Amino acid sequence: MRSYPNGPAGRAAAALAASLAVLVPLFAGAGPAVADDGRPDRDFTIEDPRVTESSGLAASRAHPGVYWTHNDSDDGPYVFAVDSRTGKTLATITMSGVGEPRDVEGISIGPDGDIYVGDIGDNLDGTWSHVWIYRFPEPKTLQDATVTAVQYDVKYADGARNAEALMVHPKTGRAYIASKNEDGGGLYEGPAKLTTGSTNVFRRVDEVPWVTDGAFSPDGTRLVLRSYFSAREYVFEKGRLGEDRPVRAPFQRQAESVTYTADGSALMFGSEGARSGVVRVEVEGGPGSGSGSGADSGSGSDEGSGSAAKGGGEAGGRDGNVALGAAVVVGAAVLWLALKRRRG
C-alpha cells in the first residue's frame, strides 16, 4: 500500500500523487484490454471486483497465462489466480493455519513450485517487531479451495522496516526482501532455508532505490525492481546485485507490482485500484524480443512507452498522450527533488 514520509515533503508528495491520479486517466486511455487473439501474457485488466488493491504478481509455473495476485491490507488470507486471456479469476485460495494477515505486499514462486506470500508491509516504518512469510504448494487444479499454509516469522538483522517486495530465487529457493524508503532501501537476504519454530533473520546485503515490488527472471540471472515512476533490471550473480539498466516501465496510477512472464520474454507491470491494468513490456534480449525492447538507455516511464516497447498492439495509438504523461512524470520528479532539497 502506498505510504509517504511525514512532514511537509510527505504531505506535498501525497498531494502530488492525488493530482496524478486525476491526471493519469486523461492520457492513459481506458486501460489495458484483453488481447483480441486470446493469447496469454498480454495486457489485461483484473476484472474481479474483490481485487481492488493488487499489490503483487507472480506468473504461474503450472498454469500458462495465469497470474497470482492478492490485495494488501485488511483483506484476509486470500490469493487469486487471474487468467491473462480474460482478466477473470479462475480460483480463490484461502490460506488456513496462519494468523490474520496484516499488510500483504509481495508474492513469488519458488523452484519447488510453492507460492510464497509476503506479509511484510509496515507503513509506520519499524513499529512491528516481526513480519511473516506464508507458503503453500501451487494448486494443480484451478478451483476455489482452502489450503494449509506454512507461516514463517521474519526479522531484520538491523531492525524493523517497511517493505513491499518479496522475491524467491527460482534456482536456490532463497528468499529476498527489498525494503522501501524514500532515501533508498536495502536488499535483505534470508537464511538458506526458511524454518518454522524460530525466527528467520534477514540480513542486508546490498543497497536499492525506492522499491514497490521486485521479481527474479525464471533463470535467476536477473532481478527487476520497480518503483512508482521507474524500474531497473539488475544482473544477479552469487546472491548479489551486478550491473543494472533502466526498464521502460509503464506509467500507472499506483504502480505496485511486477513479475516476469513464465518464459522470461517480458515483464508484466501491475497497479492497484478497481479493474486495475496489467501491462506487458518486452525484455531486452529475451525470447521473442524485437527492436522495441523493454530495457534501453533512453527509456522513459509512462504507459505509452510501455505500449511502444511492445511494438503497438491493443494498447497502441497513444503517441500524443505519451508526451503529456512524460511531462507529468518529469514535473513530479522535479518537485520531488525540490522538496528533498528543502528538507535538507
Phi, psi and omega in degrees: 000140184292133177222153182232153179296158178285168176092181183303319181296319180295318180294322179293319179297318179297319179296320178298316180298319179297320178295318179298322180299329177281321185285326187305315181302338181293330181239353183269354181073197183281352179102172183301147178235163179291138180299139184297328184276359177074011179288152178281172173062033174249177173308139175206165178246132177285111189274340186296119181294345178282338183265092182249349181222058180297112187247001179202154178223145173213128179285129180298142173271330187266339187229099184305134177082003181257139179235133177270137178214176182201158168279168178267257190279152170062035180243334183106181187274057187244142174228140187242136174260116185248132179275120182288347177286327187235342186080003183272149175281125180266337181201143172244119181258127176256122179275128173248166179082009178236164176287183178287117180303142186257309181203083182284125188231350183210157179212144182205161179239130182273175182294340179273003181084002178282147176265130178249130181242125185261107174270071195240002180288147178204082187294349178263011172054060171113022179268344182257127185291338179206162175231182186226153168237132178251149185216135175206154180294140175296128182298141178284332179242135182270101175204157179302133183201158171252128182238152175273120182253151173271138180247128178248131173278136184231136171228161176257141183298331183253024174103161185296151179198168179275146178206151179226001185237119174243126181230124176255126184294131186286354178248313183271337183079005181282139182266141177231148177231136174253121180281161185241122180207142182298334179261013182105143182245197181232153170265123184249132181257129178277175177297162181304327178219128177289143181229153174264162177084355177209167182277135176267113184268125176260132185245140182290125182238350180196168179256142180224161175284189173302125186231130174253345173188167180201165180200147172273149170291158183302331179270358176077008183269350181225151177227125177256137176234133180242159173231193181293327188241357185201176176208151177224144177249129184248144165291134180240116184217131179054038175077014182225157179282139177243215181302143182232163179210152179287151176246140180284080183282145177288152174275121182230153187297324177215081189289106191237343189215158177201147172205156170280151169295163184298332179267359177076009184280343186205167172251144176246119183255128181242169184218157173280168177115157176296138183049050181286150183264148173243126188245131178272135175228124182297147178266132179299125179079359180282168179303124177079008180286144181252202182291332178268080185277165182283340182232126175200165187292342181250024185290146176259198181215070179214160186295325177298321179297324177300320179293318180298323180296333180275356181081029176103239178085198188291342181258014183281186177080025183244020188306317181295329182278335181299321180301318178295318179299316179298321179297319178297317180297314179300317178298320178297317180296318179297315180296319180299316180296321179296318178296320179298320179294321178299318181292331178285000000 
